[in-house]
């Protein structure tokens, strides 16, 4: 079993090691990482799944403020689950938990990911939103946390400054 809690400053190295284990080398060269450079994550949405008994981190999720056109948006990612725990619902628990918390902060969430996986949580392709290249447009997905939250929101994704 595991429990979810807010990420703490001392978790940083363990989370980075989990991301390194979970993603291909060069992950930090992706366009989504350029949007995160020199920008603080949304601390209340940075959560970890901690194994009961040992306290090791088995999963992590982070969110970042970005803009699309003039609209404020939350960029979800990365989310990772240790390979030994994949398929056990930990990633889904992190997503559901943080999406509910995000409702208090911003009405819309953006991510770059696999539509069949994230579609289970209500994410849909955003044809009018463009991530910096070389992002595959089919992987640009959004979730409206209130009705119509993505209506009229279009353009390039940029850093929130």
C-alpha positions in Angstrom: 0.0 0.0 0.0 1.0 3.6 -0.4 -0.2 7.0 0.8 -0.2 10.4 -1.1 1.4 13.5 0.3 2.8 16.8 -0.8 6.3 16.8 -2.1 8.8 18.0 0.4 12.2 19.8 -0.3 14.1 16.7 0.8 12.4 14.5 -1.8 14.0 16.3 -4.7 16.8 13.8 -5.4 14.6 10.7 -5.0 12.0 12.2 -7.4 14.6 13.1 -10.0 16.0 9.6 -9.7 12.5 8.2 -10.3 12.1 10.5 -13.3 15.5 9.3 -14.7 14.4 5.7 -14.2 11.0 6.2 -15.8 11.8 8.3 -18.8 14.3 8.0 -21.7 17.7 9.7 -21.5 17.4 13.3 -22.7 14.0 13.9 -21.1 15.1 17.4 -20.0 15.6 18.4 -23.6 11.9 18.1 -24.4 9.9 21.2 -25.1 7.8 20.8 -21.9 11.0 21.1 -19.9 12.0 24.4 -21.5 8.6 25.7 -20.3 9.7 24.7 -16.7 13.1 26.3 -16.7 13.5 29.0 -14.1 9.8 28.6 -13.1 8.7 27.3 -9.7 6.3 24.4 -9.8 2.9 24.8 -8.1 3.9 23.4 -4.7 0.5 22.3 -3.5 0.1 20.1 -6.7 3.5 18.5 -6.5 2.6 15.2 -4.8 4.3 11.9 -4.2 3.0 8.3 -3.5 5.0 6.9 -0.6 5.2 3.2 0.2 3.9 2.4 3.6 6.4 0.9 6.0 9.6 2.1 4.1 8.7 5.6 3.2 10.3 5.3 -0.3 8.7 7.3 -3.1 7.0 5.1 -5.6 5.4 7.8 -7.7 5.5 11.5 -8.3 3.6 14.2 -10.1 4.3 17.9 -10.7 2.4 20.9 -12.1 3.7 24.1 -13.6 2.1 27.5 -14.4 2.1 28.3 -18.2 0.1 30.5 -20.5 -1.8 29.8 -23.7 -2.6 33.1 -25.4 -3.6 35.3 -22.4 -5.0 32.4 -20.4 -3.5 30.9 -17.3 -3.0 27.1 -17.6 -1.6 24.4 -15.4 0.9 22.1 -17.2 0.8 18.6 -15.7 4.0 16.7 -15.8 6.0 14.8 -15.4 4.1 12.0 -13.7 6.0 8.8 -13.0 5.6 5.5 -11.2 8.4 3.2 -10.3 8.5 0.3 -12.8 7.8 -2.2 -10.0 4.5 -0.5 -9.2 3.2 0.2 -12.7 -0.2 -1.1 -13.4 -1.3 -0.9 -9.7 -3.2 2.4 -9.9 -0.6 4.6 -8.4 -0.3 7.0 -11.4 -4.1 7.2 -11.6 -4.4 8.0 -7.9 -1.8 10.8 -8.3 -3.7 12.2 -11.3 -7.1 12.1 -9.7 -5.9 13.5 -6.4 -4.1 16.5 -8.0 -6.8 17.2 -10.6 -9.2 17.7 -7.7 -6.8 20.0 -6.0 -6.1 21.9 -9.2 -9.8 22.9 -9.4 -9.0 25.5 -6.6 -6.2 27.0 -8.6 -7.0 27.1 -12.3 -9.9 26.0 -14.5 -7.8 24.2 -17.1 -5.0 21.6 -17.2 -2.6 20.9 -20.1 -0.3 18.0 -20.7 1.7 16.2 -23.4 1.0 12.5 -23.3 -0.7 9.4 -24.5 -4.4 10.1 -25.3 -5.6 6.5 -24.6 -4.1 6.7 -21.1 -5.0 10.2 -20.2 -8.4 10.0 -21.8 -9.5 7.9 -18.9 -9.3 11.0 -16.7 -11.2 13.2 -19.2 -8.2 14.7 -21.1 -8.9 15.4 -24.8 -6.8 16.6 -27.7 -6.4 20.4 -28.0 -6.2 21.3 -31.7 -6.0 25.0 -31.0 -3.1 24.8 -28.5 0.5 24.5 -29.8 3.4 23.3 -27.7 6.9 24.4 -28.8 8.4 22.1 -31.4 9.1 19.2 -31.8 6.0 18.2 -29.8 3.6 15.9 -31.7 0.3 17.8 -31.8 -1.6 14.5 -31.3 -0.1 14.4 -27.8 -1.3 17.9 -26.7 -4.2 17.2 -24.3 -6.3 19.3 -22.0 -8.8 18.9 -19.3 -11.5 21.5 -18.5 -12.0 21.7 -14.7 -15.1 23.8 -15.2 -17.5 23.8 -18.2 -16.1 25.8 -21.1 -12.7 26.4 -19.5 -10.9 25.8 -22.8 -13.4 27.7 -25.0 -11.5 30.4 -26.9 -8.2 29.4 -25.4 -5.8 29.0 -28.3 -2.2 29.7 -29.5 1.3 28.9 -28.4 2.1 27.6 -24.9 4.6 29.9 -23.2 6.2 30.3 -19.8 4.2 32.0 -17.1 6.3 35.0 -16.1 
